[in-house]
């Protein structure tokens, strides 16, 4: 799965380690090329929350929707 800035995403399950519930939509705000604390992506949810994900965590948690950019 190749995610880029601006891609719409949807959580497939509850995020037990942070913000986000099953079915919430959001978009990729940033792709970190030098991971900070092992996090690779920052996702902004439509509800207003922002959460960081590792690449492996994101592949389990996120279903990619249509691109908006």
Secondary structure, DSSP 8 states (H G I E B T S, - for coil): ----TTEEEEESS--TTSS--TT-EEEEEEEEEEEETTEEEEEEETTS-EEEE-HHHHHHHEEEEEE--
